[in-house]
Amino acid sequence: MQDEATRARLRYQPWYLHIERQEGAYVWVDGRKMIMMSSNDYLGLTDHPKVLEAGREALERWGTSTTGARLANGSRAYHRELEEELAAFLGKEDCIVLSAGYLACMASVATFASKGDLILVDRNVHSSLWSGISLSSARVERFSHNNPSDLQDILMTEARDVPKLVVVEGVYSMEGHIARLPELIEVTRDHNTFFVVDDAHGLGVLGDRGQGTVGYLDCTKEVDLICGSLSKALASTGGYIAGSKAVIEYLRTHSKQTIFSAAICPSQAACALAALRLLQSEPEHRERLWENTRYFKQVLNRLELETWDSETPAVPIIIGNKERTYRIWRHLLENGVFSVIAIPPAVPPGRDLLRTAVSARMTREQLDRVGDVLKRAFRKI
Ligand SMILES: Cc1ncc(COP(=O)(O)O)c(C=O)c1O
């Protein structure tokens, strides 16, 4: 429990809020019930009976932790099972799972780019990919966000045979944009490229089976590595990297993030595996997610709020300056809507925003209520 002084200090800060309880789409902060609009529980599976049962059973049998890396201490139940099912689901030969999506994305870049290589990266990619880039000694060129012609311009000045790592997200977590993968692949076609896609926000969300952005855009063959997180639609924690057998084997034996970090615990792997199976056996969660997404966007359109042309359930509401973003965030919090703010450098200057995310578990009444609170906030502030 937090004491009163800590609670008072945190009350006006948009970070690290203390959530006392959660139930469905609601959370309680300071005793107040709020609609949770910043979770990435896209399919609402974090309390699905089958996911809970899988986690409980694994926890009982395998305890709370692997207490070490797999290279040294061995794999446990669910590690290989999850990897094999994820690989098959994503249309790749093999997969490796790690204890965090951040580590997986970082490893996907850091392990494959070295001195003499060129990294071509979308300016707006997630911090985990930048961390991977900063660990490599490769040269880096940034191209404008989701802009194949800018990438093409950069490539005009580069030798074709230089090894190039192209780094993008499948669904951009702040903007909600879907990567223009077919065009990005087309402009890099005659170059010596290795394509990495972080699909943390696409898995479970896009595609007729929820297979993610790469499958949805029919680019599975051209994309070398798909990495991402198990902490969004798959209702767990951990990360994954899927690719060819040779590439995943190289990661197993060469990536520091794999070799020197404790394995994802069996109960989390079991939860992700149960959620992965539910994606396929219960498509109604994804259908409801998209119905809710369309509905929420209509609500925001009626209010004439700018959503950065989001194409997915990750929906930013652009405000444009820090002070006003903070004040609107606080109005929402005080009126029963939990959201999160993103300010530079997390977003480009002038794009300060409230980041919301739709979930399959929300009702239209809840989304209308969020609309009402937003309307009053924008009127008042
Ligand atoms: C695009 C993207 N990549 C990677 C990650 C890291 O995933 P995790 O939270 O599982 O470490 C996140 C999480 O916020 C993300 O949004």
The ligand as a Tripos MOL2 file, in Angstrom:
@<TRIPOS>MOLECULE
LIG
   16    16     1     0     0
SMALL
NO_CHARGES

@<TRIPOS>ATOM
      1 C1          6.8060   -1.9420  -30.9080 C.3       1 LIG1
      2 C2          7.2850   -2.5850  -29.6520 C.ar      1 LIG1
      3 N1          8.3570   -3.3860  -29.7030 N.ar      1 LIG1
      4 C3          8.8320   -3.9850  -28.5950 C.ar      1 LIG1
      5 C4          8.2450   -3.7920  -27.3690 C.ar      1 LIG1
      6 C5          8.8330   -4.4460  -26.1440 C.3       1 LIG1
      7 O1          8.0270   -5.4830  -25.6950 O.3       1 LIG1
      8 P1          7.9830   -5.9420  -24.1620 P.3       1 LIG1
      9 O2          7.0960   -4.9980  -23.4450 O.co2     1 LIG1
     10 O3          7.4440   -7.3250  -24.2220 O.co2     1 LIG1
     11 O4          9.3730   -5.9110  -23.6220 O.co2     1 LIG1
     12 C6          7.1260   -2.9790  -27.2690 C.ar      1 LIG1
     13 C7          6.4810   -2.7660  -25.9600 C.2       1 LIG1
     14 O5          5.9800   -1.7560  -25.6250 O.2       1 LIG1
     15 C8          6.6330   -2.3460  -28.4370 C.ar      1 LIG1
     16 O6          5.5810   -1.5270  -28.3890 O.3       1 LIG1
@<TRIPOS>BOND
     1     1     2 1
     2     2     3 ar
     3     2    15 ar
     4     3     4 ar
     5     4     5 ar
     6     5     6 1
     7     5    12 ar
     8     6     7 1
     9     7     8 1
    10     8     9 2
    11     8    10 1
    12     8    11 1
    13    12    13 1
    14    12    15 ar
    15    13    14 2
    16    15    16 1
@<TRIPOS>SUBSTRUCTURE
     1 LIG1         1 GROUP 0 **** ****
